[in-house]
Amino acid sequence: MSKMTRTGLAQTSAIVGSVLAWASATVSTAAYAVNDLPGGPGVNQLNLHAPASQIAAEQMWLHWFMMAISVAIFLGVFGVMFYSIWAHRKSKGFKASNFHESTAVEIAWTIVPFVIVIAMALPATKVVVAMKDTTNADITVKATGMQWKWGYDYITGEGEGLGFLSTLDVSHRQMSNQGGPSVPVDNYLLKVDNPLVVPVNKKVRVITTANDVIHAFAVPSLGIHQDAIPGFVRDTWFKADKVGDFYGQCAKICGKEHSYMPIHVKVLSAEDYTAWVAMKTKQAAALADDPAKVWTLVDLKARGEKVYASNCVACHQANGKGAGAIKALDGSAVVLSDDHNLQIMKLLNGAANGAMPSWKALSDTEIAAVITYSKNNWSNQTGQLVQPSEILAARK
């Protein structure tokens, strides 16, 4: 064997070994290191999510019932067909029969499909009717889809008057920007800052709408999936039969950050839910801002830093330099301008044909604070501050 041949074989073996090692590492770390997420997706999941409500359980039963009927029809039809082809093949001397207008056959292939359709329609109709019955709800929550987060407002029931935004956790967005987590994370891209909290064994009506494009509110474990359409109000409901965390996502392709719009429903016991409502009520009262209040630059900048970290840092980066098509805030002519309305309008109305969403859902104080923060951070030391009253006036 020549030296060149030995070298080639050695190189080939090295390449094959590297490929096998990479494949083994990929399978062992990527596919199997992550654990099933209770209330969410599982590793190599083939079935529907484990049901946490009666409706979800009925949906799963209906799924397997329809599957069993479909498999029986498939086996029956193709079984007869293949048996006929095999048993009556030409090599055995069979000749094709020439007949038509068989009354028995006509009756059979009319009655049998009719019976099958009725057998499938009755349980399906029962489940669909139950899914649409949103009456007598204990709690009503409005879920507003927006690019790219959810707004929750408690309309009736315990917790009435509460409202907040639910956004993908900043650390998960940063992991995504870096190509994914360095170690397995079971709830990757499903963790939010403010989950929707509800009590167990209470009927929760969810009113869905949107303020920009079509979204969809879907939580498989609870058996809910309802479109959220701008200008329309639609509703669905669920009653969780156990406490825990249940996850879903926006089920419509709603824009470039569609995959960063998770839903987290936290189900608590009645006692824990009452305590949560009391805590959130106190927090809401403490955070209630008077738009007529005049803030100092120091206080407004400190408030703006928190707003920026929760809502802006994922795209514009902590250093304000932006990334790719995302424009930098550091050194931006709009940010440095004495005309505050230039930046105010961008936050209220969005920009770049929706690439930057509208931030109208933030309060007047929050918008004023984050604008002030951007005008006085990094190299943007303008000394300018924007008061909440300017935002309130711009909304009109």
C-alpha positions as CSV (number, residue, x, y, z in Angstrom):
1,M,0.0,0.0,0.0
2,S,1.5,3.4,-1.0
3,K,2.1,6.2,1.4
4,M,-0.5,8.3,-0.3
5,T,-3.2,5.6,0.0
6,R,-2.4,5.2,3.7
7,T,-2.6,8.9,4.2
8,G,-6.0,9.1,2.4
9,L,-7.4,6.2,4.6
10,A,-6.2,7.9,7.7
11,Q,-7.8,11.2,6.7
12,T,-11.0,9.4,5.8
13,S,-11.0,7.6,9.2
14,A,-10.5,10.8,11.0
15,I,-13.4,12.5,9.1
16,V,-15.7,9.5,9.8
17,G,-14.7,9.5,13.5
18,S,-15.4,13.2,13.8
19,V,-18.8,12.9,12.1
20,L,-19.7,10.0,14.4
21,A,-18.5,11.8,17.5
22,W,-20.5,14.9,16.5
23,A,-23.6,12.9,15.8
24,S,-23.3,11.1,19.1
25,A,-22.8,14.3,21.0
26,T,-25.7,16.0,19.2
27,V,-28.0,13.1,20.0
28,S,-27.0,12.7,23.6
29,T,-26.9,16.4,24.6
30,A,-29.4,18.1,22.3
31,A,-32.1,15.4,22.1
32,Y,-31.9,13.8,25.5
33,A,-30.4,16.2,27.9
34,V,-33.6,18.4,28.0
35,N,-36.4,17.1,30.2
36,D,-40.1,17.0,29.6
37,L,-41.7,20.3,30.6
38,P,-44.8,19.7,32.8
39,G,-47.6,21.6,31.3
40,G,-45.7,22.1,28.1
41,P,-43.9,20.1,25.3
42,G,-42.1,16.8,26.0
43,V,-39.0,15.3,24.6
44,N,-39.8,13.4,21.4
45,Q,-43.5,14.1,22.0
46,L,-45.9,12.2,19.7
47,N,-49.2,12.6,21.6
48,L,-51.1,15.7,22.5
49,H,-50.1,17.5,25.7
50,A,-51.2,15.9,28.9
51,P,-54.7,17.4,29.6
52,A,-55.2,19.7,32.6
53,S,-58.9,20.4,32.0
54,Q,-62.0,18.4,31.2
55,I,-62.2,20.0,27.7
56,A,-58.6,19.1,26.9
57,A,-59.3,15.5,28.1
58,E,-62.3,15.3,25.8
59,Q,-60.3,16.6,22.9
60,M,-57.7,13.9,23.5
61,W,-60.4,11.2,23.6
62,L,-62.0,12.6,20.5
63,H,-58.6,12.6,18.7
64,W,-58.0,8.9,19.4
65,F,-61.6,8.0,18.7
66,M,-61.3,9.6,15.2
67,M,-57.9,8.0,14.8
68,A,-59.3,4.6,15.6
69,I,-62.2,5.0,13.1
70,S,-59.9,6.3,10.4
71,V,-57.5,3.3,10.9
72,A,-60.4,0.8,10.8
73,I,-61.6,2.4,7.5
74,F,-58.1,2.3,6.1
75,L,-57.6,-1.3,7.0
76,G,-61.0,-2.4,5.8
77,V,-60.9,-0.6,2.5
78,F,-57.3,-1.4,1.6
79,G,-57.6,-4.9,3.1
80,V,-60.5,-5.8,0.8
81,M,-58.7,-4.2,-2.1
82,F,-55.4,-6.0,-1.7
83,Y,-57.2,-9.3,-0.9
84,S,-59.2,-8.9,-4.2
85,I,-56.0,-8.2,-6.1
86,W,-54.2,-11.1,-4.6
87,A,-57.0,-13.7,-4.6
88,H,-58.4,-12.9,-8.0
89,R,-55.2,-12.3,-9.9
90,K,-55.0,-13.3,-13.6
91,S,-52.3,-15.9,-12.9
92,K,-54.9,-18.0,-11.1
93,G,-57.2,-17.9,-14.1
94,F,-59.7,-15.4,-12.7
95,K,-61.5,-13.2,-15.2
96,A,-63.0,-9.8,-14.4
97,S,-66.8,-9.9,-13.8
98,N,-69.0,-7.6,-15.8
99,F,-71.9,-6.3,-13.7
100,H,-73.6,-3.1,-12.7
101,E,-76.5,-1.6,-10.7
102,S,-76.3,-3.8,-7.7
103,T,-79.0,-2.6,-5.4
104,A,-77.3,-4.3,-2.3
105,V,-74.0,-2.5,-3.0
106,E,-75.7,0.8,-3.5
107,I,-77.6,0.5,-0.2
108,A,-74.5,-0.6,1.6
109,W,-72.2,2.2,0.5
110,T,-74.8,4.7,1.3
111,I,-75.8,3.4,4.8
112,V,-72.3,2.5,6.0
113,P,-70.7,6.0,5.4
114,F,-73.8,7.6,6.9
115,V,-73.5,5.6,10.1
116,I,-69.8,6.4,10.3
117,V,-70.4,10.1,9.8
118,I,-73.1,10.2,12.5
119,A,-70.8,8.2,14.9
120,M,-68.1,10.8,14.4
121,A,-70.3,13.9,14.4
122,L,-72.2,13.3,17.6
123,P,-69.2,13.2,20.0
124,A,-67.4,15.9,18.0
125,T,-70.4,18.2,18.2
126,K,-70.8,17.7,21.9
127,V,-67.2,18.7,22.5
128,V,-67.3,21.8,20.1
129,V,-70.6,23.0,21.8
130,A,-68.9,22.7,25.2
131,M,-65.9,24.6,24.0
132,K,-68.0,27.5,22.9
133,D,-70.1,27.8,26.1
134,T,-68.4,30.7,27.9
135,T,-71.4,31.5,30.1
136,N,-71.3,31.5,33.9
137,A,-67.6,32.3,34.1
138,D,-66.1,32.9,37.5
139,I,-63.4,35.1,36.1
140,T,-63.1,37.0,32.8
141,V,-59.7,38.0,31.4
142,K,-59.1,39.9,28.2
143,A,-56.0,38.8,26.4
144,T,-54.7,41.3,23.9
145,G,-52.1,40.2,21.4
146,M,-49.5,42.7,20.3
147,Q,-46.2,42.5,18.5
148,W,-44.8,40.6,20.4
149,K,-46.3,40.1,23.8
150,W,-49.6,39.6,25.6
151,G,-51.6,42.1,27.6
152,Y,-53.9,40.7,30.3
153,D,-56.7,42.6,31.9
154,Y,-58.9,41.1,34.6
155,I,-62.4,42.2,33.7
156,T,-64.7,40.4,36.2
157,G,-64.3,38.1,39.1
158,E,-61.6,38.0,41.8
159,G,-58.8,40.2,40.6
160,E,-61.1,42.6,38.7
161,G,-59.2,45.8,37.6
162,L,-55.7,44.2,37.5
163,G,-53.8,44.4,34.2
164,F,-50.2,43.9,33.0
165,L,-48.1,42.9,30.1
166,S,-46.5,39.5,29.7
167,T,-43.2,39.4,27.8
168,L,-40.6,36.8,27.0
169,D,-38.0,36.7,29.7
170,V,-35.0,38.9,28.7
171,S,-32.4,36.2,29.6
172,H,-34.1,33.7,27.1
173,R,-34.1,36.3,24.3
174,Q,-30.4,36.9,25.0
175,M,-29.8,33.2,24.8
176,S,-31.6,33.0,21.5
177,N,-29.5,36.0,20.1
178,Q,-26.4,34.0,21.0
179,G,-27.6,30.9,19.1
180,G,-29.3,29.1,21.9
181,P,-28.6,28.1,25.5
182,S,-25.2,26.8,26.4
183,V,-26.8,24.2,28.7
184,P,-30.2,22.6,28.3
185,V,-33.1,24.7,29.5
186,D,-36.4,22.9,29.7
187,N,-38.6,26.0,29.3
188,Y,-36.4,27.6,26.7
189,L,-38.3,30.5,25.0
190,L,-41.4,29.8,27.2
191,K,-40.5,31.8,30.3
192,V,-42.2,35.1,30.7
193,D,-41.9,38.0,33.2
194,N,-45.6,38.0,34.1
195,P,-47.7,34.9,33.7
196,L,-51.4,34.8,33.5
197,V,-52.5,33.7,37.0
198,V,-55.8,31.9,37.6
199,P,-57.4,29.8,40.4
200,V,-57.9,26.1,40.1
201,N,-61.4,24.6,39.5
202,K,-62.7,28.0,38.4
203,K,-64.2,28.7,35.0
204,V,-62.1,31.4,33.3
205,R,-63.4,33.1,30.2
206,V,-60.7,34.5,28.0
207,I,-61.7,37.4,25.7
208,T,-59.2,37.7,22.8
209,T,-58.4,40.7,20.6
210,A,-55.3,42.3,19.1
211,N,-54.1,45.8,18.5
212,D,-51.9,45.2,15.3
213,V,-52.1,41.9,13.4
214,I,-53.8,38.6,13.9
215,H,-52.5,36.6,16.8
216,A,-53.9,33.4,18.4
217,F,-54.1,32.5,22.1
218,A,-53.4,28.8,22.4
219,V,-52.6,26.6,25.5
220,P,-52.8,22.9,24.5
221,S,-52.9,21.5,28.0
222,L,-56.0,23.6,28.8
223,G,-57.7,22.8,25.5
224,I,-57.9,26.4,24.3
225,H,-57.0,27.9,20.9
226,Q,-58.7,31.2,19.9
227,D,-57.7,33.7,17.3
228,A,-57.1,37.3,18.4
229,I,-58.1,39.7,15.6
230,P,-57.7,43.5,15.5
231,G,-61.1,45.2,15.8
232,F,-62.9,42.0,16.8
233,V,-63.7,40.4,20.2
234,R,-63.8,36.6,20.5
235,D,-63.8,34.4,23.5
236,T,-63.0,30.9,24.8
237,W,-62.8,29.4,28.3
238,F,-61.0,26.8,30.4
239,K,-61.3,25.3,33.9
240,A,-58.0,23.9,35.1
241,D,-58.4,20.8,37.3
242,K,-55.0,20.9,38.9
243,V,-52.5,23.5,40.0
244,G,-49.3,24.0,38.0
245,D,-47.7,25.8,35.1
246,F,-49.1,25.4,31.6
247,Y,-47.5,26.8,28.4
248,G,-48.6,27.8,25.0
249,Q,-47.6,30.2,22.2
250,C,-49.1,32.5,19.7
251,A,-50.4,30.2,17.1
252,K,-50.4,32.6,14.2
253,I,-47.4,33.8,12.2
254,C,-47.6,37.3,13.4
255,G,-44.3,38.8,12.4
256,K,-40.6,38.5,12.7
257,E,-40.6,37.7,16.4
258,H,-43.6,35.3,16.3
259,S,-41.5,32.7,18.1
260,Y,-40.8,35.1,21.0
261,M,-44.5,35.4,22.0
262,P,-45.1,32.6,24.6
263,I,-48.1,32.1,26.9
264,H,-47.6,31.0,30.5
265,V,-50.7,30.2,32.6
266,K,-50.0,29.7,36.3
267,V,-52.8,27.9,38.1
268,L,-52.9,28.4,41.9
269,S,-55.0,27.1,44.7
270,A,-57.9,29.3,45.8
271,E,-55.9,30.6,48.9
272,D,-52.8,31.3,46.9
273,Y,-54.7,33.0,44.2
274,T,-56.4,35.3,46.7
275,A,-52.9,36.2,48.1
276,W,-51.6,36.8,44.6
277,V,-54.5,39.2,43.9
278,A,-53.8,41.1,47.1
279,M,-50.1,41.4,46.2
280,K,-50.8,42.6,42.7
281,T,-53.4,45.1,43.9
282,K,-50.8,46.6,46.2
283,Q,-48.2,46.7,43.5
284,A,-50.6,48.3,41.0
285,A,-51.5,51.0,43.5
286,A,-47.8,51.7,44.2
287,L,-47.0,51.9,40.5
288,A,-50.0,54.0,39.6
289,D,-48.4,57.2,38.2
290,D,-50.0,60.6,37.8
291,P,-49.3,61.8,34.2
292,A,-49.2,65.3,35.5
293,K,-46.4,64.6,37.9
294,V,-43.1,66.4,37.1
295,W,-40.1,64.1,37.4
296,T,-36.5,64.8,38.0
297,L,-33.9,63.6,35.4
298,V,-32.3,61.2,37.9
299,D,-35.6,59.5,38.9
300,L,-36.9,59.4,35.3
301,K,-33.7,57.9,34.0
302,A,-33.7,55.2,36.7
303,R,-37.3,54.3,35.9
304,G,-36.4,54.3,32.2
305,E,-33.5,51.9,32.7
306,K,-35.9,49.2,34.0
307,V,-38.4,49.8,31.1
308,Y,-35.5,49.5,28.6
309,A,-34.3,46.3,30.2
310,S,-37.8,44.7,30.0
311,N,-38.8,45.8,26.5
312,C,-36.0,47.3,24.4
313,V,-32.7,45.6,25.2
314,A,-33.6,42.4,23.2
315,C,-33.4,44.4,19.9
316,H,-31.4,47.5,20.6
317,Q,-28.9,45.7,22.9
318,A,-27.6,46.9,26.2
319,N,-25.0,49.1,24.6
320,G,-27.6,50.8,22.4
321,K,-25.8,49.8,19.2
322,G,-28.6,47.8,17.7
323,A,-28.0,44.7,15.6
324,G,-28.3,44.1,11.9
325,A,-31.4,46.0,10.6
326,I,-32.1,47.3,14.1
327,K,-31.0,50.9,14.2
328,A,-28.7,52.1,17.0
329,L,-30.0,54.4,19.7
330,D,-26.5,55.5,20.7
331,G,-25.7,58.5,18.5
332,S,-29.1,58.4,16.8
333,A,-30.2,61.7,15.3
334,V,-33.8,61.1,16.4
335,V,-32.8,60.4,20.0
336,L,-30.4,63.4,20.1
337,S,-32.9,65.8,18.6
338,D,-34.5,68.6,20.6
339,D,-37.8,67.8,19.0
340,H,-39.2,65.2,21.4
341,N,-42.1,64.3,19.2
342,L,-39.8,62.6,16.7
343,Q,-39.0,59.8,19.2
344,I,-42.4,59.9,20.9
345,M,-44.3,59.2,17.7
346,K,-42.0,56.2,16.9
347,L,-42.8,54.6,20.3
348,L,-46.5,55.3,20.0
349,N,-46.9,54.3,16.4
350,G,-44.0,51.9,15.7
351,A,-41.6,52.2,12.8
352,A,-40.1,50.5,9.8
353,N,-43.4,49.0,8.6
354,G,-43.9,47.1,11.9
355,A,-40.3,45.9,12.4
356,M,-40.5,48.1,15.5
357,P,-43.9,47.6,17.1
358,S,-46.1,50.2,18.7
359,W,-45.5,50.6,22.5
360,K,-48.8,52.3,23.2
361,A,-49.5,49.6,25.8
362,L,-46.9,51.2,28.1
363,S,-48.0,53.9,30.4
364,D,-47.2,57.6,29.8
365,T,-44.6,57.6,32.5
366,E,-42.9,54.4,31.2
367,I,-42.6,55.9,27.7
368,A,-41.4,59.2,29.0
369,A,-38.9,57.4,31.2
370,V,-37.4,55.2,28.5
371,I,-37.1,58.1,26.1
372,T,-35.3,60.1,28.8
373,Y,-33.1,57.1,29.5
374,S,-32.1,56.8,25.9
375,K,-31.4,60.6,25.6
376,N,-29.0,60.4,28.6
377,N,-27.2,57.1,28.3
378,W,-24.2,55.8,26.4
379,S,-22.7,58.8,24.5
380,N,-26.2,60.5,24.4
381,Q,-25.6,62.9,27.2
382,T,-28.2,65.5,26.1
383,G,-29.5,66.6,29.5
384,Q,-33.0,66.5,28.0
385,L,-35.9,64.9,29.8
386,V,-39.4,64.0,28.6
387,Q,-42.3,64.4,31.0
388,P,-45.3,62.1,31.1
389,S,-47.5,65.0,30.2
390,E,-45.8,65.2,26.8
391,I,-46.8,61.6,26.1
392,L,-50.3,62.1,27.2
393,A,-50.7,65.1,24.9
394,A,-49.2,63.2,22.0
395,R,-51.7,60.4,22.4
396,K,-54.6,62.8,21.7
